[in-house]
Amino acid sequence: MPDKPKKKKARMSARAAKRGTQLWNAEFTQRIADQFAEWDPEFAELFMNYTYGGLYDRGILPQKTRELCAVAACVMANAQPQLRTHIFAAHNCGATKQEIMETILQMSTYCGAPYMIMAARVAHSEVFPAIDAGQTAPAVALKSD
């Protein structure tokens, strides 16, 4: 059986790597970039530099507020893999579990109880226990359910 080709690390700016490390950790940020690079290396570089090194790095909103907005958006979109990621990031930026859960509960008004309940279960049963165990990011980059 032939050896698998070695995967290259995706390229990203120092600014993107720094922000990703602040939001989660360096290993998780690199895994995200590498996963995107498997699809398309140019896209990975563009995404990481625009999102992590650009949009997430603007100083207009506090990072905690930005991440609570991301949590709310993920609840609205029923984007559970990304929800897990942004719950970790919100906590890493100083949001309490109570503030994160309140953000999720608030979404019952805007997207309905089913999406809110699914998100609350993810937070309460999966992410909060991982945070309590000292994790700063999901174990898998963008786990699909």
ABEGO torsion letter per residue (X at the ends): XBBBBBBBBBBBBAAAAAAAAAABBAAAAAAAAAAAAAABAAAAAAAAAAAAABAAABAABBAAAAAAAAAAAAAAAGBAAAAAAAAAAAAAAGBBAAAAAAAAAAAAAAAEAAAAAAAAAAAAAAAAAAAAAGBABBABABBBX
